């Protein structure tokens, strides 16, 4: 790949795409549980915008394995976000593996990217109606 091609990608915007087996079920989940409405739609796809970025949920015959975080939001207060989402019916994942454990759905993670100016992160994960694993995180400064 040439330097020009790499620069084109570096200047481009990144947008997440999440598969949905049932687009109407996904629309209801994102509206009722996350409080999000699509800003645009086309046959087989819904476009959402959050904080100057966007993601699309699209009809797919395939499905994600759900074994990794596919998209995440950075929030100012993860406890408040978890509480509000639980109130809306979102179920958070509990993780207990060596070196990584959630307590009441929230994990304390050591380390962060130096450019973020944070020493760690507090994070939580949940699945959407289609099995996509989504996360929310709060940098710890």
C-alpha positions as CSV (number, residue, x, y, z in Angstrom):
1,X,0.0,0.0,0.0
2,X,1.5,3.4,-1.0
3,X,1.9,6.3,1.3
4,X,-0.9,8.1,-0.5
5,X,-3.4,5.2,0.1
6,X,-2.5,5.1,3.8
7,X,-3.0,8.8,4.1
8,X,-6.4,8.5,2.4
9,X,-7.5,6.0,5.1
10,X,-6.0,8.1,7.9
11,X,-8.1,11.1,6.7
12,X,-11.2,9.0,6.3
13,X,-14.0,8.6,8.8
14,X,-14.5,5.2,10.5
15,X,-18.0,3.9,10.9
16,X,-19.1,0.6,12.6
17,X,-21.4,-1.8,10.9
18,X,-23.4,-4.2,13.0
19,X,-25.3,-7.2,11.5
20,X,-29.0,-7.8,12.4
21,X,-31.0,-11.0,11.7
22,X,-34.2,-9.0,12.3
23,X,-33.8,-5.3,11.6
24,X,-37.2,-4.3,13.2
25,X,-36.3,-6.1,16.4
26,X,-32.9,-4.3,16.4
27,X,-34.7,-0.9,15.8
28,X,-36.9,-1.6,18.8
29,X,-33.9,-2.6,21.0
30,X,-31.9,0.5,20.0
31,X,-34.9,2.8,20.6
32,X,-36.4,1.2,23.8
33,X,-33.2,0.0,25.6
34,X,-30.6,2.5,24.4
35,X,-32.8,5.5,23.7
36,X,-31.5,5.9,20.1
37,X,-33.4,6.6,16.9
38,X,-32.0,6.2,13.4
39,X,-31.1,9.5,11.8
40,X,-31.5,7.9,8.4
41,X,-32.5,4.6,6.9
42,X,-32.5,2.7,3.6
43,X,-33.9,-0.7,2.7
44,X,-32.1,-3.1,5.0
45,X,-30.2,-0.5,7.0
46,X,-30.5,1.9,9.9
47,X,-28.0,4.7,10.4
48,X,-27.4,6.1,13.9
49,X,-25.2,9.1,15.0
50,X,-23.6,9.5,18.5
51,X,-21.2,12.2,19.5
52,X,-20.1,13.1,16.0
53,X,-19.6,9.4,14.8
54,X,-22.0,7.0,13.2
55,X,-22.8,3.4,13.1
56,X,-25.2,1.3,11.0
57,X,-27.3,-1.7,11.8
58,X,-28.0,-3.7,8.7
59,X,-29.9,-6.8,7.7
60,X,-27.6,-9.8,7.3
61,X,-27.9,-13.5,6.9
62,X,-24.7,-13.8,8.9
63,X,-24.3,-13.1,12.6
64,X,-21.4,-12.0,14.8
65,X,-20.0,-14.6,17.1
66,X,-20.4,-12.1,20.0
67,X,-17.1,-13.2,21.5
68,X,-15.5,-9.7,21.2
69,X,-16.5,-6.1,21.6
70,X,-17.8,-4.9,18.3
71,X,-18.5,-1.3,19.2
72,X,-18.1,0.9,22.3
73,X,-19.2,4.2,23.7
74,X,-16.9,6.4,25.8
75,X,-19.0,8.0,28.6
76,X,-18.3,10.5,31.4
77,X,-19.8,8.3,34.1
78,X,-20.0,4.6,33.5
79,X,-22.0,3.9,36.8
80,X,-24.7,6.3,35.8
81,X,-24.8,4.9,32.2
82,X,-25.1,1.3,33.5
83,X,-27.8,2.3,35.9
84,X,-29.8,4.1,33.2
85,X,-29.4,1.3,30.7
86,X,-30.4,-1.3,33.4
87,X,-33.5,0.8,34.1
88,X,-34.3,0.4,30.4
89,X,-33.9,-3.4,30.5
90,X,-30.3,-3.8,29.3
91,X,-28.6,-6.8,30.9
92,X,-24.8,-6.5,31.5
93,X,-22.3,-9.2,31.1
94,X,-20.5,-10.6,34.2
95,X,-16.9,-11.6,33.6
96,X,-14.7,-13.5,35.9
97,X,-11.4,-14.7,34.4
98,X,-7.9,-14.5,35.7
99,X,-6.8,-10.8,35.8
100,X,-10.2,-9.5,34.7
101,X,-13.4,-9.4,36.7
102,X,-16.6,-7.3,36.7
103,X,-18.3,-6.3,39.9
104,X,-22.0,-5.4,39.5
105,X,-21.3,-5.4,35.7
106,X,-18.4,-2.9,35.7
107,X,-14.7,-3.8,35.3
108,X,-11.7,-1.8,36.5
109,X,-9.1,-2.0,33.7
110,X,-5.5,-1.0,34.4
111,X,-3.7,0.9,31.6
112,X,-5.0,3.0,28.7
113,X,-3.5,4.5,25.6
114,X,-1.0,7.2,26.5
115,X,-2.6,9.7,24.1
116,X,-5.9,9.5,26.1
117,X,-4.2,10.8,29.2
118,X,-5.9,8.3,31.4
119,X,-4.3,5.7,33.7
120,X,-7.1,3.2,33.2
121,X,-10.7,2.6,32.3
122,X,-13.9,1.4,33.9
123,X,-16.0,-0.6,31.4
124,X,-19.2,-2.6,31.0
125,X,-20.5,-4.8,28.2
126,X,-23.9,-5.9,27.0
127,X,-25.5,-7.5,24.0
128,X,-28.0,-6.0,21.6
129,X,-31.0,-7.9,20.4
130,X,-28.9,-9.5,17.6
131,X,-26.1,-10.8,19.9
132,X,-23.6,-8.1,19.0
133,X,-21.4,-7.4,22.0
134,X,-21.3,-3.7,22.8
135,X,-19.4,-1.8,25.5
136,X,-19.3,1.4,27.4
137,X,-16.2,2.8,29.0
138,X,-15.1,5.7,31.2
139,X,-11.4,6.8,31.2
140,X,-9.9,6.9,34.6
141,X,-7.6,10.0,34.9
